[in-house]
Amino acid sequence: MTREEIRGEVLEILKDIAPDEDLSNLDDKASFREQMELDSMDFLDIVMELRKRHRVQVPEDDYVELASMESTVNYLEPLMKDIQKV
Amino acid sequence: MISQTPDSQRIVLTGVGLTSPNGNRLADYREALLQGRSGVQEYEIRYVGKTLAGVCDFDELKYQKRRAVRRGTRAGSIAVYCANESIIDSGLDWANVDRERVGIYIGLTEHGNVETENEIFEISGYDYDTSVWTHHHNPRTVANNPAGEVTLNMGITGPHYTIGAACAAGNAGLIQGAQQLLLGECDVAIGGGVSESIHTFGIFAGFASQGALAAHEDPTRASRPFDRDRNGIVVSEGGCLFTLERFDDAKARGAKIYGELAGYAMNSDASDFVLPNPKQQARCMRMALERAKMGIADVGILSTHATATSSGDIQECIALREILDRDGPTLVNNTKSFIGHAMGAAGSLELAGNLPSLEDGVCHATINVENLDPECDLPGLTLHEPRETKGIDTILNNSFGMLGINSVVVIKKV
């Protein structure tokens, strides 16, 4: 997947776990938590959905990498580069 | 005499919040019961396939955000809806109520089956890899879940828990709320029952294996307690939570009062896992009446538990014959004939549907009895059409469950 495709996948996950949020103006550089109501269970949802949808394993020590859209895509890019977008 | 009981030791019902397969407000639900409108429909659930159920159509998003609905359970959403509706209906100045003095007591038949089944089904798509088992599983399936969701939604910091009481749970939640008020553990109690059971295939499959799952070509005629041709239970979802207060508090704020909990009782059969014991059911009714300092002649409406299983209906009728006077004034009805068996919510929903009788004097009917089973030919049985009376002062509400759990509440007009 390209960076843009990975961003799209993460956005889809966010839409599912934060269905009340308007994500159309998401600032990729700002942290998710600054922009929407997300708690630790929601972050676990992001990890879980990456595992379920793309078989990507995010170890607990790396959860900090999922702070913003930009840092998440940076982190996922090497892990998802060989995955084909369905 | 009950009149000598201090007002601080009298418990009254000041709010009703409900969702039933045939109504999402007491007024609509009552109208459906008076008009003979069933809430049973065709329904399909995994593995079992096509069956029948009572399904509620309340707006989950009226009091919850989508995120809370997604994270929580159906029982939680039902409880949140009913609790909010009940508090609004009570007229309490909620913004100024001390939330630490509010207690939530919700009766359940079961909890966790729905969420566990869903998750097992989900991981079946991942070759049963438990590493994709949701982290939401435990907070969804802890037994206090529906009551806890109410506290989160309404900012209530007083006690909350659920009461596991099989199909006696709706009465049990009400009784628990009253007891906690009497103990001074809270000043406002939200008590009753909820059920999400139509979302677990296991309950349908279990009743089917027991030969106790209703089937009928016309869903609205499927739930037929006391009918000779009944063939089992229609499972329903729903909820009904009452706002309960001590009478002195309710009076001081000029609250509308639906009725007073004049007496109650719970006991056990200690005789069988599923077959009810009429002696113990009758004993439970007598205990409730004794506590209310009443006789059966004081009871205007006796709301039966009967679920439309042959053994259950007949056993309850044996108990009722011990209690009822052949020529007494008591009218007998059954709400499951309209809405099916709402499990943990059944007791409270069935009471709620009869509560307006204390004001309008009308006893709603029992529908779907085309050929009355002679063994269920009870004195006062109100069939087909509602019956108008000169006035109803007292309702006795039966609610019984598996493992031989019995509950009876007696509500009187204030």
Interface residues (C-beta under 8 A of the other chain):
Chain A: D16 I17 A18 P19 D20 E37 M41 L44 D45 M48 R51 K52
Chain B: K65 R66 R67 R70 R71 Y126 S131 V132 T134 H135 H136
